[in-house]
Amino acid sequence: MEHNVVFDSIKCPNGELINLASGFVSLTKVEFKNENIVALIESKTGEINFCDLQSNNLLSTKTETPQSGDDKFSEVKCIVEGNQIKLGFPKYDYKDNYPNCDGEYDRWTKTISGYDYLIYDFIENCIV
């Protein structure tokens, strides 16, 4: 089971923050429709597979998941510039809301403090 998202680089030339499946289902399929590339992103392990539209694996890589908080990615920033797909994996900061919380579900506030970019050149089929 996977979460499917279509990213349109023409409609979003400055990129878009996309929510990743990060619960029981943790695999997100991001189709870059104008580039004819699919990125399969596993939010809990950081594994990324770039494929063509026929699901042929073109390149596999891995990024380090957060070492604090919930140890997974909740979103990714997608940008296309020329022949490069940029996946921005967030750096998270956590704020402890204790004692002003009702339980564990609202104890922590997770915010994005920046991004680490993984850049895939889909013409040369390599990580830049």
C-alpha positions in Angstrom: 0.0 0.0 0.0 1.3 3.5 -0.9 0.2 7.1 -0.8 0.1 8.6 -4.4 0.8 12.2 -5.2 1.2 14.0 -8.5 3.6 16.9 -8.7 3.2 19.4 -11.6 6.4 21.4 -12.0 4.7 23.8 -14.4 2.0 24.8 -11.9 4.5 24.9 -9.0 7.8 26.4 -10.4 9.0 27.3 -6.9 8.2 23.9 -5.6 5.7 22.4 -3.2 5.7 20.9 0.2 4.1 17.5 0.0 2.9 15.5 2.9 4.3 12.0 3.1 2.6 8.9 4.4 4.2 8.4 7.8 1.9 6.2 9.8 1.0 2.5 9.2 1.5 3.2 5.5 4.9 4.9 5.1 5.5 4.7 1.3 4.7 7.7 -0.9 4.8 7.6 -4.7 5.4 11.1 -6.1 4.8 11.3 -9.8 6.6 14.1 -11.5 4.2 14.3 -14.4 6.1 16.7 -16.7 9.4 14.9 -16.2 8.0 11.3 -16.5 9.7 10.3 -13.3 8.4 8.7 -10.2 10.1 9.0 -6.8 9.1 6.3 -4.2 9.9 7.7 -0.8 9.9 5.6 2.4 9.4 8.0 5.3 10.6 5.7 8.1 13.8 4.4 6.5 14.8 7.3 4.1 14.9 4.9 1.1 14.3 6.6 -2.2 13.8 4.9 -5.6 13.6 6.8 -8.8 11.6 5.0 -11.5 10.2 5.6 -14.9 6.4 5.6 -15.5 6.5 1.8 -16.2 8.0 1.2 -12.7 11.4 0.4 -14.0 13.9 1.3 -11.2 16.4 3.9 -12.5 18.3 4.7 -9.3 18.1 3.9 -5.6 19.5 5.9 -2.8 19.0 6.6 0.9 18.9 9.7 3.1 19.3 9.8 6.8 16.1 10.1 8.7 15.8 12.4 11.7 17.6 11.1 14.8 15.2 12.8 17.2 11.5 13.2 17.7 9.5 10.6 15.8 12.5 9.4 13.6 10.7 9.8 10.3 9.9 12.4 7.6 6.4 13.8 7.5 6.9 15.9 4.3 9.2 16.6 1.4 9.7 19.7 -0.6 9.7 19.0 -4.4 11.3 21.3 -6.9 12.2 20.8 -10.5 14.9 23.0 -12.0 16.0 22.2 -15.6 16.9 18.5 -15.6 17.1 18.2 -11.8 14.6 17.0 -9.3 15.3 18.4 -5.9 13.8 16.6 -2.9 14.1 18.8 0.3 14.0 16.7 3.4 13.2 18.8 6.4 15.3 19.5 9.5 12.9 19.5 12.4 12.8 21.4 15.6 10.6 20.2 18.5 9.0 22.3 21.2 7.9 20.7 24.4 4.4 22.0 25.4 4.4 20.4 28.8 2.6 21.3 31.1 0.3 23.0 28.7 -0.9 19.9 26.9 -3.7 17.4 27.2 -1.6 14.3 26.6 1.1 12.9 24.4 -0.8 13.7 21.2 -0.2 17.5 21.7 2.9 17.4 23.9 5.3 18.2 21.1 5.1 20.9 18.3 7.2 19.9 15.3 8.4 22.7 13.0 10.6 22.8 9.9 13.9 24.7 10.5 15.4 24.1 7.0 16.0 21.4 4.4 18.7 19.0 3.3 18.3 18.6 -0.5 18.8 15.4 -2.5 19.3 16.4 -6.1 18.6 13.8 -8.9 19.6 14.6 -12.5 17.0 12.6 -14.5 18.8 13.1 -17.8 22.2 11.8 -16.5 20.5 9.4 -14.1 22.7 10.4 -11.1 22.7 12.1 -7.8 24.3 15.5 -8.0 
